[in-house]
């Protein structure tokens, strides 16, 4: 039996990604139009995750939420209970995960289902004790490795006024806030690739 236990995940065809303008790393130009196309219900569908993980002709759409408190950014070590074994033991600044059929509850489609997935993932993984803002700041792609080839990240920046956040999952180990300058310096090589792109982008911003 698959380790994904029949999980279905939202995917877009690789051809749509190419049509929108394939890129490596972070993309911020034309963001609103690209997001609108990706979240259009006619552009995506659910696919068996076991098949999707080995199918580079499709991209799994992943909300990747970066949480910032002043000049510090939340980061953690991916534990073994996380779903993607290829990323274990690396540090990450991104919280989020796959979009599943459960997110279409109540007849939600497109952007509404996507937003429901973002909120579900955040509630599953973290406990916020403070108000926060949430906005999409970029798309993220990395075709240089097998994980990146089958995923497309939607980068969210979540800003909070205090670091009163706690982990709800073992998969998020050693949760801490670190100065962006340190993440972009001494800690950079310990970060997973997507986090490296995000940290560099924030540091340059």
N, C-alpha and C positions, 0 to 999 in steps of 0.2 A: 504493500500500500504506500502511496506517496506520502512523504513527510508533511505535505501541505494539506492532507486530509480533505481533498476535494475543493479547496478554497478557489473561488473565482475572483479575478482581479480586473480592473478597468484597464483597457489598452487602446492605443491609437495605432493605425498602420504606420509603419516606417515611411511609407510613401507620402503620408501627410506631413510628417516631420520634414522630409526633404522638400516638399512643396512650399512649406513655410520658410525654408531657408536653413538647411543643415548647418550646424556650428559645433565647435568644441569649446567647452568651458561655460562661461556666463554670457547670457544674452539679455540686454535690457531694451534694445531698440525695437520698435513695433510691438511692444509687449502686450498692450491691450487687445490688438487685433489677433495676435497669435493665441492668446488665452481664450478669446471668444471662439476661435475656430476649434481649438482642442476640446473645449467644454460643450460645444454644440452637440446635442444628442445624436445627430446624424454622423458625427465624426468618430465616435468611440463605442465600444461594446465590452461585455465581460467575457473573459477567456479563462480556461482552467490554468491555475498558476503553475502547476508542474510543467505544462506545455509551454507557457509563456516564458518561463525562466531560461529555456533553451531555444527560443525563437526570435532571432534578431530582426525578423521582418515585422515585428510589432514592438511597441514601446509601452511599458507599464507606466502609467502616470502616477507620480509620487509627490504629494505635498511634503516639502522639506522646510520645517519651521526653525528659524534661528532666533533665539531669545536673547535680547540685549538689555542690560541694566546699566545705563550710563556708558562707560567705556569698557565694561566687562561683558563677556559673552558666555552663556551657559555651555558647558561641555561635559562629556561623560565617556566612559569606556563601554563599548558594546559587549554585553555579557553573552554567555553561551545559550541563554534562553531566548535570545533574539532570533528572528526568523531567517536572517541571511547569514549562513555560516561563513561565507567568504569575507565577512567584515568583522568577525569576532576579534576582540583584543585591540582593535584600533579605536582611537578617540574620535568623537563626532561632535559637531555643533548643531546637527540637524535632528529634529524630532518630527516624527510623522510615519506614514506607512501607506499601504495599499488602499485603494478605494474598492469596496466590496458591495455586493448586492444589497446588504443590510442598509446601506446609505441611501437607497432609493425608497425607503419606507415612507408611507403617506403620499405616494405618487410623485416623489421628488425626481427630477431629471436634470441633466446638464449642470449649470452652476450651482443650483440648489443642492443637488446630490453631492457635488464636490465639496461644498461648504460643510455639509453634514459630516462628511468623511474627515475633514480637517478637525472639526470640533470633537468628533468621537475619538480620534487618535490622540489629541491633546489630553482629553479627559482620562483616557485609558493609561497614558504614560506618565502624566504629571498632575500634581495638585497645586493649583494657583491659589494663593492666599491674598493676592493683590489684583487690582484691575490691570488690564493689558489692552494694547492696541494690536491690530493684525492687518498687515497689507502685503500684497504680492509685489516683490521687487525685481524678480528675474526669472528666466528659465535656465536650466542647468543640464548640460549633456557631457558625457565622457565616453566615447566609443573606443578608448584605448585598452579597456579590460572587459572581461565577460559579464561582470555585473552591470557596468555602465551601458553596454551595448543593448541591453533589454529594458532599460529604464530611462525615463525623462523626468527630471525634477522641476517642480514649481516652487521657487524659493519664496518663503514668507518671512518677513521681519516682524517679530513680536517684541514690542517695547514695554518694559515695566519700570516702576519707580523704586521698587525694593526687591531684594533677591529671595523673597519668601516663597520659594518653589520647592516642592519635594517630589521625589520619584515614586511612582505607583507600581513600577515593574522591576524585576530583577535584571531585565535586559539593559536597563539604564543604571550602570554601576558607577560609583565614585562621582556622583553628580556635584559639579562645582562651577563657580563663576571665575573666569580668568580674564585678565586684561587682554584686549584685542592685540596689543603690541606684542605680548608674550606668545599668543597663539600664532601670530604671523612671524615670529622669530624662533626662539629655542624649541617651541613645541610643534612647529610646523610639520616636521617629518613624521610625527606620531599620529597625525590626522588622516582619516580616510580621504580619498581623492575629492569627493564632493565637498567635504568640509574645507579642504585646502582652497578650492575655488571660491567658496563663500567668504572665507577669512580674508583672502587676498582682495576680493571685491570690496569688502567693507573697509579694509585698511586703505585702499586707494580712494574710497569715497570721502 
